Amino acid sequence: MSAIEEIASQAPAVDAVPKRAMTLSSGTTFVVVLLLLVVPLFVKNFIIFQMTMLLIYGLAVLALNILTGGSGQFSLGNSAFYAVGAYTSAILMEQYNVNYALTLPVAGVICFGFGFLFGQPALRLSGVYLALATFALATAMPQILKLGFFEHWTGGVQGLVVTKPDAPFGLPMSQDMWLYYFTLAITIAIYIFSVNLLRSRSGRAFMAIRDNEIAASAMGIDVATYKTLAFGVSAGITGVAGGLGAIAVQFVAPDSYTIVLAISLFLGMVVGGVGWLPGSFVGAAFIIFVPNIAEGISKGLSGAVFGVLLFLVIFLVPHGARQVAMVAQQLLGKLRKN
Amino acid sequence: MELFTNQVLAGIATGAIYACMALAVVMIYQAIDHLNFAQGEMAMFSTFISWQLMQWGLPYWVAFVVTLAFSFAGGILIERVLFKPLTKAPILTQVAGFIALFSIINSCAGLIWDFTIKQYPTPFGSSPFLGSQLISTHQAGMIGITVLLLIGLYFFFQYTRVGLAMRAAAAVPESARLVGINTSWMIALGWGMAAAIGSIAGMLIAPVVFLEPNMMGGVLIYGFAAAVLGGLTSPFGAVLGGFLVGVFENLAGTYIPHVGNEMKLPIALALIISVLVIKPAGLFGRNIVKRV
């Protein structure tokens, strides 16, 4: 409308997070891992199942965090990658009798390819426009899975039932517990991979693009390659999470992977702190447990209670769990000095 | 050929709904620089208020005006209470706030008026318009009101001091503050106006899609799509985008085999994305040049 708008300078949409602030200190990491290893030995199977889901959603949020917090690209379409991963695992296990553990790398590689390809047209879009494009992917995915053409493999609207694996080598543990430790091992592996990725040359390239795309390209970073690479890696990790999810829930159906899932993942990322990798698991806890708490407070108004709780969180800590961790760290530092 | 013209006409009629919504979306985008995901729910709530007023015996146009005033005040109130404190928060946190607002309004409306589908009256009647079977007088009235709104908004933004101040506050807040514009209140005003336009959209749409708490879900998605297609900086583009999306959707449903109702939305979205890949700022949006 006027000339002013053309020279509007905008702050980057995603805050710059220093590399060092992206992970936990080694002491905290040790405590967290120890807790994750020991707690399942003392709780009921249902809680173990919920902890498994927490790790799985945590991985999916982590993947989104690499994309948005790392390379500064929005996505409301990660539910589509999750769906592709879940279906890849389910189809390989049920139709082709492949061992469940072997289906996960396949799911990861297929989703990596899918994400990488989707990243190509997405290159030209940013901000709201990219959000709309990924949103379209998320709304289209359940419909595509329902198409009669794929019904032979996907089972159409009814979906597929997946058998839960037993613990191998005759280990004396329940299926739920085995699946938990299996998920935990994969989660730790992917977490270490992600941390190292963000510390590597590629990770620095992601962050440079996030902070200022033009400056990054002026420094010789191949913006197109790294942006699509970020999409691919994010989709690949989401795919593995989807595969694990299918095994844990023992069921895949098109309507489990709607836009609602994508929005949950997004909320998880915001609550955990954009760009702070450990926060992904805090965010995952939020999206798994808070809707249940809201339902517990009031059945009829559960949506409103959820909204109010979400508002409370973003009012108190606009930067999510990252902010809490930083404050805690400062307090600890002060205590040590005294 | 007759099938084609009929489908195009029907598309324009549904497009009017999307155009209305897209206009509200662009309004708030002009004022606050974000897409408000709760916009549809705010419109739905306003529509329920007008329905309630009519249930209490008020005539249509009185209820219409009261609802407009209510929505305007409500929009300002929401901004002051919920989003002003978040001004300094990261953008993604604000988006999470919109999702929270969506959830709250939807749930409250469901509790107050429950989820049964309600009839909503139309002031224009529903007889065929000028003898055409495809466009009813209501749909014609809807198109008319959308166009009137668009013209009104154009004059407001182009020729009034407040309109200019609002544009300045949204485009370059720092400079706007330096010349003495109260940018904080301009944003609140933008919320109020967006809520009011949304309520008009809601009251016009309700006779077509019927009144219920989830009535806006689909419409809002198309409204966003239309706004983005037309270019988020251009109200004219948004309205045109709305009509285009309506026509696309109908033609895709007619001419592409195996497209059921459920595949209409993905196909419409896919087409919009192909347009965006060629013109990344939308058909009528201006490219924003960034300072390094």
Interface residues (C-beta under 8 A of the other chain):
Chain A: M1 S2 I4 E5 E6 I7 A8 S9 Q10 A13 V14 D15 T68 P121 R124 L125 S126 V128 Y129 A131 L132 A133 F135 A136 T139 A140 Q143 I144 K146 G148 N212 I214 A215 I263 F266 L267 M269 V270 V271 V274 G300 L301 S302 G303 A304 V305 F306 G307 V308 L310 F311 I314 F315 P318 H319 G320
Chain B: L35 L82 P85 L86 K88 A89 P90 I91 L92 T93 V95 A96 G97 I99 A100 L101 F102 S103 I104 N106 S107 C108 G110 L111 F157 Q158 R167 A168 A171 V172 S175 I221 F224 A225 V228 L232 T233 H258 E262 M263 L265 P266 L269 A270 I272 I273 L276 V277 P280 A281 G282 R286 N287 I288 V289 K290 R291 V292
